[in-house]
Structure formats: structure tokens, C-alpha cells
Amino acid sequence: MPWVFVAGRAALMDARVTLRVDGEPRSLTIDTRVTLLDALRERLGVTSAKKGCDHGQCGACTVLVNGRRVLACLTLVVALDAAEVTTAAGLGAGEGLHQLQRSFIEHDAFQCGYCTPGQICSAAGMLAEAAQGWPSYVSASLTAPVELDDGEIRERMSGNLCRCGAYVNIVAAIRDTLGEQPR
Amino acid sequence: MRSFEYERAADVDGAVARVAGRPDAVFLAGGTNLLDHMKLGLASPGLLVDVTGLPLDTIEPLPGGRVRIGALVRNSDLAADPVIRQRYPMLSQALLAGASGQLRNMATVGGNLLQRTRCPYFQDLSTPCNKREPGSGCSAIEGHHREHAVLGASTSCVAVNPSDMAVALCALEAVVQVHGPGGARSIPVEELYRLPGDQPQRDTVLEHGELITAVDLPALPGAARSRYRKVRDRASYAFALVSVAVAARIERGSVRDARIAFGGLAPKPWRARGAEEVLRGAPATGELAVRAAETELAAAQPLRGNAFKVKLAQGALAAAMRELAGEARS
């Protein structure tokens, strides 16, 4: 168990939370200490978000909250009431794979696969940020339109570590989705 | 992790009163540093007052060309703001140099200012640390201190402030707006932070219950030509060994005016007035920038393992100055 109930005090520290997770409404009564990551994995049966470092250093737990990529391990679920949470499992339409998922398969962009759901959610969020014209630290101009070359992709994906070192193919997989219509 | 109560604040006064009234209460904004500290056992609050619903998340013009940044604006939104990108590029760059895309989407301006040092001994409960446990000793002075301070440290603490954003704000002479139980006050960013002295446990001058509500930027037209340069062990997603924020007005190859602050060198963002003085009226060259940094760091007191930071600071300032001079010519 990732959390511990203190006898006699637990009831005081519980909160009722309602969320949408991968399109489904979910409600739960939960200890205020529980992170979004633990709530997804331990309470809601959504295991696509992975626990790597649990301290915001590896990116394996990356999910989209209200469309923005965030770290589920540093998010308290109690603070998320009424939020829309999307994990890698909910990115595709119905049973189909999201184009990033297909591209990761086509480019062999993983070895063990543990960081992959976080990589894919992060890439989805990153592409939306670039589409809004957000610059990065390596952008030559802060105001020019964004062109996602390999250097830009690497910089914008630097919050997702891959211990297998599949970075070359991860960059290629993301690059290959550029210009495609999102589905 | 200790059990805690959670409440959402309805307004600033209520949030301040609630936290001020309980010694074990803290504000919760982005949570990226606080929640990590709670997991590490560095913080064990009994009440979290969530301020993210307060209307402090906008960037607004103020009279005289100033800009007010709400304390709850997320780091990524501030970096991407069109006004910030055009008028204060070193602030955008500093934000983009920090953390990762995910963390920037979560972290707020107020939280970024108040993030605590990443000194490994501070974060490790099994080692002595005067900042975490006053009087227990400093493990870094004789230990691993490659990332630690060469300016402004004391015999009790040599930790550095980790914020990139605060370095740019310091060079800009930004002013922090604070609401507390005794009312509102304004604090220049440079004065927000304390040097450790013999009380390293206090990072800032804020009192318990005081809430940062906004950061005001001066008009400062010269800031439109500015750079933030960060030197670190990895190309991305790492804290600074040395960083520098430079805004310079350059005319016909000479520096008319400059604002400079260093990061990674000290327990606070280090405003480099000595370097600014050397550069004022001087040629906008890398050589002069090296001399300016030498002047600023003449008082540096490196530890056994971090003397390289002195040279690194010179190189960082020189590189930034060359870039700005090149931009002024084009």
C-alpha cells in the first residue's frame, strides 16, 4: 500500500473527489495524501501511468490534466476535483491507437516499454504546446513560428527519461507524426 | 507522510488568515516542490490551504509600462506570454531553462520564487544540515559541494538558490507583492532572499502566513535586448552550475547601461552591480565582460571542489555579452 491510514484520524482526512479519467466519470473517497498516480494505479485500475522515481524527476507518470502534460506523482488527487485526466490508455479513439502510439511501434521507440506511456503523453502535450507557438530554451527566436527539428524535440522531451536509451527512435517516432492530422 | 487536512481558499484574506492562524499550515499552489518535500519527510504540514482557485493567474499591464504577473501564473504560461517574450526575453528564457515541460505546466510564479535548495544534504534526512535542522552542522562544506556557493555563503550553510526565474527577476528589479496577516507589502526580489548567516533555515524574509500575490516588472525598455544563459552538467533538465541574466543597452558597440544577475553562485540570485559598473560605457566585448565578472567575483570564496565556478561565470557573462553585441549590430 502506498499510503498509511492513521487509526482514528483517517476519516477526518478523507475527501470525496470526482474526476473524468480517460473519458469515464469516476468518483472516490480518498485520503488527502494520495497522489493522482497512486489513485490511478491503486484505486481506479488505470495502470498505464507508471511509477518511476515518484519525485518528479523521470516523467514516467506523465498524464494530461485538462489537456496539459503534468506529473501525476506530484499531483494530489484531492486538488483535482472535476478535472479531465487522460492517460496513454485513453489517448486513442475507442479501440484504435493514437498516431503517436502507432509511430512509436513503427519506429521501435522503446525497449522495455516502462517509460513509454509517459513519453507518449508527454509528446502529445508537447505537440499541443508547439502548435500554440510556445518557444523552448533552444529556439533561436522566442517569437518566430515553432519548427520542431530534432533539437527542439529533444529539449521539449527532456523531462522524460528512458533507461534503455531509446531516445534516437523516440525522437524519430515523434518527428514522423509532425504534419499529420491528429485523430 | 503525515496525515493532513486539505482546504480550498475562497479569497486571499481567508487564505492568509487560515495559514497565519496555524503554525502547521502551508499554502499549496503547484505543489511540485512541496509534495516532493512531504514525501522526503522535509515538510510535514497538518493543513494544506490550496490557493490555486484564487484569481491571481493573469498577466496585466500596470501604469507606466509596468507589468503585473499574478503569483499563480504557471511557469509555462509566463514563458509563452507574448508581452514577456518581446519585452523581457531573458525572463522567458530563464523559465524555459528550468525544470521540464511537465513541471513548468504545474509550477507557479510564487512557488518558483519560494522553492528551496537542491543541496543533496538538505534533502537527505540522514545527514547533518543546518538549513533543515539548525545547529546540526553543514555536511557540504567538507563533503560534496561542486554545485554549492562561492559568494554570500556562511560557515553554517553553502547551499545555492536553485531558481532560474528569480535570477532574471533580480536583474529586472522586479517587485514581489505580498499579503500577510498585518496587511500588504512590496519587496524587491533581491531583498526577498536572505543570506544564510547563522540562520540558514530562513531562505526569505517572509513571515509565516504571508502569501505572494503578484510580481511586478518595471517598464525597463532596455530589457528587450536581454539574454539568460545557463551552464549545467546536462544540456537540459538540470539545475545551473552557473547562470547569468543580462540586459544591455548597446549603442555603436558600447554598453550604455547593463543589468546583470548570476545564478548558481550564491544562496540568493546575485545582482552583479560591480560587473555592471565595469561595463557601463565600455566596449560590448567578451573581454570586457570577463573583466566585469572578475570584478564581481573578486570576493568569491570557493570551496575545495567548486573554484571552477569563478571561471565559468566569466565565460557565461562573456558569451551572453557577445550574443547581445551581435544582436545590436544586426
Chai-1 contact restraints between the chains, C-beta under 6 A:
chainA,res_idxA,chainB,res_idxB,connection_type,confidence,min_distance_angstrom,max_distance_angstrom,comment,restraint_id
A,V6,B,S3,contact,1.0,0.0,6.0,A-B,restraint_1
A,R9,B,S3,contact,1.0,0.0,6.0,A-B,restraint_2
A,M13,B,S3,contact,1.0,0.0,6.0,A-B,restraint_3
A,T32,B,F4,contact,1.0,0.0,6.0,A-B,restraint_4
A,T32,B,Y6,contact,1.0,0.0,6.0,A-B,restraint_5
A,R33,B,M1,contact,1.0,0.0,6.0,A-B,restraint_6
A,H55,B,D36,contact,1.0,0.0,6.0,A-B,restraint_7
A,G56,B,T32,contact,1.0,0.0,6.0,A-B,restraint_8
A,G56,B,D36,contact,1.0,0.0,6.0,A-B,restraint_9
A,T62,B,Q102,contact,1.0,0.0,6.0,A-B,restraint_10
A,R68,B,N105,contact,1.0,0.0,6.0,A-B,restraint_11
A,R69,B,Q102,contact,1.0,0.0,6.0,A-B,restraint_12
A,V70,B,Q102,contact,1.0,0.0,6.0,A-B,restraint_13
A,V70,B,N105,contact,1.0,0.0,6.0,A-B,restraint_14
A,V70,B,M106,contact,1.0,0.0,6.0,A-B,restraint_15
A,L71,B,Q102,contact,1.0,0.0,6.0,A-B,restraint_16
A,L74,B,G31,contact,1.0,0.0,6.0,A-B,restraint_17
A,L74,B,T32,contact,1.0,0.0,6.0,A-B,restraint_18
A,L74,B,L35,contact,1.0,0.0,6.0,A-B,restraint_19
A,V78,B,Y6,contact,1.0,0.0,6.0,A-B,restraint_20
A,A79,B,D50,contact,1.0,0.0,6.0,A-B,restraint_21
A,M126,B,G101,contact,1.0,0.0,6.0,A-B,restraint_22
A,W134,B,A80,contact,1.0,0.0,6.0,A-B,restraint_23
A,S136,B,L96,contact,1.0,0.0,6.0,A-B,restraint_24
A,Y137,B,L96,contact,1.0,0.0,6.0,A-B,restraint_25
A,Y137,B,A97,contact,1.0,0.0,6.0,A-B,restraint_26
A,L142,B,R85,contact,1.0,0.0,6.0,A-B,restraint_27
A,L142,B,P89,contact,1.0,0.0,6.0,A-B,restraint_28
A,L142,B,S92,contact,1.0,0.0,6.0,A-B,restraint_29
A,T143,B,R85,contact,1.0,0.0,6.0,A-B,restraint_30
A,E155,B,S236,contact,1.0,0.0,6.0,A-B,restraint_31
A,R156,B,G101,contact,1.0,0.0,6.0,A-B,restraint_32
A,S158,B,S100,contact,1.0,0.0,6.0,A-B,restraint_33
A,S158,B,S236,contact,1.0,0.0,6.0,A-B,restraint_34
A,S158,B,Y237,contact,1.0,0.0,6.0,A-B,restraint_35
A,G159,B,S100,contact,1.0,0.0,6.0,A-B,restraint_36
A,G159,B,G101,contact,1.0,0.0,6.0,A-B,restraint_37
A,G159,B,Q102,contact,1.0,0.0,6.0,A-B,restraint_38
A,G159,B,Y237,contact,1.0,0.0,6.0,A-B,restraint_39
